[in-house]
Amino acid sequence: MRVDGDLTSSIITTGTVDTSTVGTYTLVYSITDSASNIVSTTRTVIVNSSLDTTPPVITLIGSSTINLNVGDNWQDTGGTANDNVDGDLTFSMSASYPVDSTFNSVTEYNTLTFTNTGTYIITYSVSDAAGNTTTVDRIIIVSAAAASSISFVNGTCQCPNATVGDTAVINGVTYTAVDNSTIAGEIANGNVNLCTTLVTICQACFETILLSTLTLVFGIQQQLMI
């Protein structure tokens, strides 16, 4: 039997919700009729953190500017990515490589070779679960290779501007620049692919060749006597 009718306006609410603070809150709704019958129910309110609008942070491994010569091989060391909500996103990163380069995938990174001079950009990007995206660029400056200090002129190896010890690979052969003080040692070590433009006195090289020849002859005579 209906006694008190609509008691909505008599509902008592206890508890509060702080929407500026992350947490779980409980509100209790209760009412008492004229016969002192009490009824209550609860509502749980969960306040989450504010909408994630902070993008991840990419940190490059190695310099952000790389200087190379045409034909150089360079291994891209990549970078790391971290997000304030999602944590480590390093393995979610992607990289956009320049068109004018060749690269081969290796264990973790890529080895690149640039075929032309110019300034190129590698763009690394990553996104978090909320859709915030970050991009970071690495600048690659590719220059022409320096001219070799050793070359052949009219069939003769020339190295007037070389530093002693400089080497150059010409037609698959490695040539070494020598002077008066180093030619004998190179010959003694069996290196005969020498650029001798810097040699002005060759007495030492003749002595070394003579000594090597005498040693060889003596060794043959010893073998014949056994």
Protein Blocks (a to p, Z undefined) as FASTA:
>chain_A
ZZklpaklmpcceddddfkbgcddddddddddfkopacdddddddddddddfbdcdddde
djfbdcddehiacddebiadddfklopaklmpccdddfkbcddddfklccdddfbgcddd
dddddddfkopacddddddddddddddfbdceehiacdfkbcehiacdeehiacddddfk
lmmmmmmnopabdcfklpmbfklmmmmmmmmmmmmmmmmmmmmmZZ
